[in-house]
Amino acid sequence: MKIGIDARFYGPFGKGLGRYTERLIHSLERIDTKNEYYIFLRKENFDAYIPQGSRFKKILADFQWYTLEEQREMPRVLNEHALDLVHFPHFNVPLMYRKPFVVTIHDLIIMRFPTKKATTLGPLKYKFKQWGYKTVIRSAVKRSKKVITVSNYSRSELAKYFHVPKEKVVVTYEAIDENDIHCRDFASVKEKFSINEPYLLYVGNVYPHKNIERLVRAFKRARENPELKNIHLTIVCKEDYFLSEIKKIVKNECIDNVNFTGYISDDELACMYSNSLAYVFPSLYEGFGLPPLEAMGHGIPVIASNTTCIPEILGDAAAYFDPMSVDDIVGAITKIAVQSELRESLIEKGKNRVKEFSWNTCAKQTLAVYKQALE
């Protein structure tokens, strides 16, 4: 087979989608010795991908996501290579691409949280953007040979919103990196980012559905407990509009002991994970939820929302709370901070839990989907 992969999100600048695309391609390079792959990249990540072997070729497709240029030019570039199948790792499949493809739909946040609060656009532009997204998703799901998703929860969401037959949707779990990055010099990281111990950790974006407003307010309440007065909260997120809004809440409500690092490297992040008291994951909605698994891989306990796919992914290796209840989040923070036996139990369970997820398994399942799509 000649397989194309739309890897324009490839690498760190594509955030979670970029990591998924990168790890999938690297794993396919390891396990597939038969098929040819054409990896389509943008200028920003073209040099970041170095093919391992002659069966993987990279092609420049420098078209911005979610644009008319993408809709017009991407089909032309794909058609130039006479591909048997294309894998779009995101829903942005060009409407005019008419050859066989599979698509990965990670979640349906756009359906579940279509709120003005989650954008900086004006009302009219926002409504048009939402309509465009939904049109493209619906078209991609309908026209695809197979749909890949990353949890059984997301599979049920696809059935609910698009009436997709279950046999058309395949679940392939994501994973943490097999070659994990270890902390080398926490002292320098601690100094660079003014980290105070002990600290709770959150890593990820702070879009409204991530529920960080409730987290910082719950943290403030938790510190009213004398046993927790010296605890800190570290939020790792690159600077953007949504982070600035969280910073305003922290400042206006006089929430002390909250530290924002901005963007950090993978080496620095490894140190941040492995030296934290616990990882907190208060999200209202996830399709998979990779950061808490990463935290478990670094040997720290996790407290997390009891919603959507999160219990499916974390199993009994996390302590759960109701993300809509500040009181419940306060209770979870208090327990994880003062109960050493709970922390130790969750650490051991977490180490075992992460062994159940593998990028190689994800790649094998994805390769099987490619074959099924062309049968």
N, C-alpha and C positions, 0 to 999 in steps of 0.2 A: 504493500500500500504506500501511496504518497500522501502523507498526512501533514496538514498545515496547522500550526498553533498560533493564534493571535496573542502574541506575547508583548503587546504594547504596554501592559502594566508591569512587565517583568522587573523584579528587583525592589529595593527599599522604597523608591519614590512612588511605587504603586500600592504602598501600604499592605493591608492584608491580602488583597488580590495579587499584589506583586510577589509576595512570599509564596502564596499558593502556586502561582504560575512558575516561579523559579524552581521550587522544590519538585514539582511535578516533572518538569523538563529534565532536571538532573537525574531523577529516578528513572525516567524513561530511557535515558542514555545508558544507565546501568543494566536494565533488564531486557531491552528490546534489541535484538541483533539482526532483525530481518527488515523492518520497515524503514522508509526514508522520511525524514522530517524537515519541514520548512518552517523556520521560526521567524515570525514577523515582528519587527521591533521599531521603536522610534529612535530619533537621533540621541535622545537623552540616555537611553539604555542600550544602544547598539554595541558599544564597546564593553559594556558590563557582562555581556554573554559571550563566552568563549566555547564554541562547540567542541564536544569531546568525540572525535571520530568523524569520518567522511559522510556518514549517513545523516548528519545533522547540519543543515545549512541555514545561515541567517540572511534575512531579506529586509531591506529598509522599507518601512511603511509608516512614514512620519505624518500621521493624521491624528489630530486631537480627538480625544474621545467625545462622544455625544454631540458631534457637529455635522453640518450638512456635507462638509468635505469627507468625513468618515463614511457617510452614507453613499456618497457619489464615487469616491476613489478607491475605497477598500475592496469592493467587489472586483474592480478592474485589476488590481494588483494580485488578488487571489487567483483570478481566472488565468493570469499569465503563466501559471505554473502547473496547470492540468492536474489539480489535486483530486484524489479520490475522496478525501474527507477533510473537513476543517473542524478544529475544536476551538470554540470561543469560550474562554474561561470566565466570561462575564456576560450579562444579558444584552450588551450592545451589539447585537448582530445586525449588519446592514439589511434594511428591508428589501433591497433589490438583489441580495445574494441568493441564488436559486439552486445551488448545488448541495449535495449532502453535507450536513454538519451535525455536530452535537454541541450542546451548550451547558455550561455549569451555572446554575442559579444558586447562589450561596444563601440567600435569605430574601424575604419579601418585606424588608423594612419600609420600602417606599409605599407599600400598600397599608402597612399597619400604623405608620407614623407620618401621614401626609399633612403635617402641620406647618404653618407659616413660621413657627418658632425655630424650625430646623433649617432655615435658609436666610441669606442676607438679601435675596432678591425682592423686588416690589411685587405686589399681589398679582398683577396681570402676568408678568413674566414668570412668576412662580407657578401659576395655574397652567400656563402653556407648557412649561418645562415638565410638570407632573403628567400632563396629558401625553407628551412625547415619550417620556419614560415608560408609562404604562402600555402605550401602543407598541413600542419596541419589544418590551418583555412578552406581551401577549403573542406577538408575531413570532418571536424566537421560540417560545415554548411550543406553539402550534406547529411550526414548520420543521422543527428539529427531528432528526431520526431518533435520538435519545436525549434525555435530560439527566444530567448528573447533579446531585445535590449533596450536602455535607452532613446531614443528620436526618433521622427519621422524622423529627419534628418539622423540618423544612419540607420534607416529602409530603407530609400531611397538609401543610400550608399550600403547596402547589395544587394538590387535589381540591382543596377548598376554594381557592381563588380562580383556578383555570380549568377545573374538571379534567385534569390530566389522568389518563389511565395509569394505575399503579405500575403496571408492567413496563411502562415507558420510562419510569424514573428509577435511577440507580443511586444508592447512597454510597459514597466513598468518603470515609472519615479523613480529616486532616491529621497532622501529627506535629510533634516537636522535632527539632533537628537531631538526627542520629549522632552527628559529631558536635556535641554540645560545646558551647564556648564557656570556659571557666573564668572565674574572677581571678585576676592576677595581682591587682594592687588597689584594694579598697580604700586604703589611706588617702591616696591621691584623688580618687573619685569622691570620697567624703569631703575632702577639702575643696575640690573644684565646684561642687554643687551645694556646699554648706549643709550637708546632711547631719542631722542630729538623731541619735539613737535613744531609745528604741523607736522604730517607725513602722507604720502600716504603709503598704505600697499599692498604688494603682498605676497601671501602664495601659495606654491606649488613647484613642481620641475621646473628646468630651462632648460629642454630639448629644442633643437632648435625650435620646433614648438610652444613653449610657448612665443617666440618673446620678450624675456627680453632684448636682445641687443638693439632693437629699443626703448624699454621702458626707459632704462637708458640714451640713447642719447636724447630722447624727454624730459626727466626730466631735463637734463643739459640745453637744450634750454629754457625750461619753466622758469627756475630760472633766466634767463636774464631779465625777467619782474621784475621791482622793487618791485611789490606787492608780488612776490613769492620768493624773495631772501632768506628768512629764512625757506622755506619749506624743509622737508626731505623726503627721500624714504627708507622704511624699507622692506627688502626682507627676508622672512622666508623660509628657505630651508636647509635641511641637507647637509653637506659637501659631494661633489662628484666631478668628473671630470668636469662636465658641469658648476657647480657653480664656480670652479676655473677659467674657461675661462671667465665667466662674471666678476669676480673680476679683471682679467687682463685688460679687457676693461675699467673698472672703473678707475683703476690705471693709465693705459697708456694714457687715454684721459682726465685725471685730472677732473673726475666728482666728485664734492664734495657733501657732505650731503647724501651719500648713506650708509646705515647701513645693515650689514648681521648678522642675529642672529644665524645661524646654526639651529640644531634641537631644538624644544621647546616642553614642555608638553602641554596637552590639557588645563590645568588651565592657563598656561602662554599665550597660544594662544587666549583664551577668552579675556584676558586683552588687548592683542595686537589688536584684532579686535575692541573691544568696545571703545577704546580710539583713534582710527585713524581718520583722517580727511575724508578719503574715501578709498575704495578698488579699485585697478586697475587690470583689467583682459585683457591683450593684446593678448591673444592666437590666433594663426592662424587656429587652428583646435581643436575641442572638440567633444566628443560623448555625453557628458552631461554638465559637468562643475559645480561641487559642491561648490568650495570655494566662488564664489560670492553669492550663496544662503546663505551660512553660514554667510557671512558678513551682508547680509540683516537681518538675524535672530538676529544679535547683534546690529542692529539699526544704521548701517552706510550706507552712499550712495555708489553706485557702478557705475563706468564707465567701459565700456567693448567693446570688438570687436563686429563688426556687421556681423560676419561671422558664417558659419556652423550652429550648433544647438543653439548658444548662445542667439539670439533673441527669439527663441522658448521657452527656459527655463526661461529667465529673463523678457520677456514681456515688458511692458511699465515702469517697475520698475528700469531701468538702463538708463544711457546716453551713447550713442554709438559713436564709432569712427572707421575709416578705419585703421585696424592694419598694413597695408602696408605703411601708410603715417605717417612719423614722424611729419609733420605739423599738421595732424589731431589729433594725440595723444597729441601734445603740446596744441592745442586748447581745448581739453577735460579736460586736467589737469588744465588749466587756468580757465575755467568756473567753475569747481567743487571747486576750491580753493577760488575764489573771490565771487561767487554768493551763498549767504547763503539761499536764497529762493529756488534755485535749489536743494541744499542739503536737505533742510527740506522736499521738495516735494518727492524726491527720497526715503528718509527714510520712509515716510508714505506708499508710494507705495510698498516698499520692505517688510515691515511688513505684508502687506496683501498678497503679492505674495507668501511668504514662506508657508502660510497656505494652499496653493493649493497642497502641496507635503507632503506625509506621508509614512513612512516605513511600517505601517500596511496595507495601500492600496497596496503598492508594494508587500507585502507578500501575500495578498489575490489574487491579479492578478497572481502571480507566482504559487500559489497553484492551481488556475484554469487551468494554463498551464500544470501542472503535470497531472491533470485529463484528459485534452484533449489529451495529448500525448499518453495515454494508451487506449483511446477509439477505 
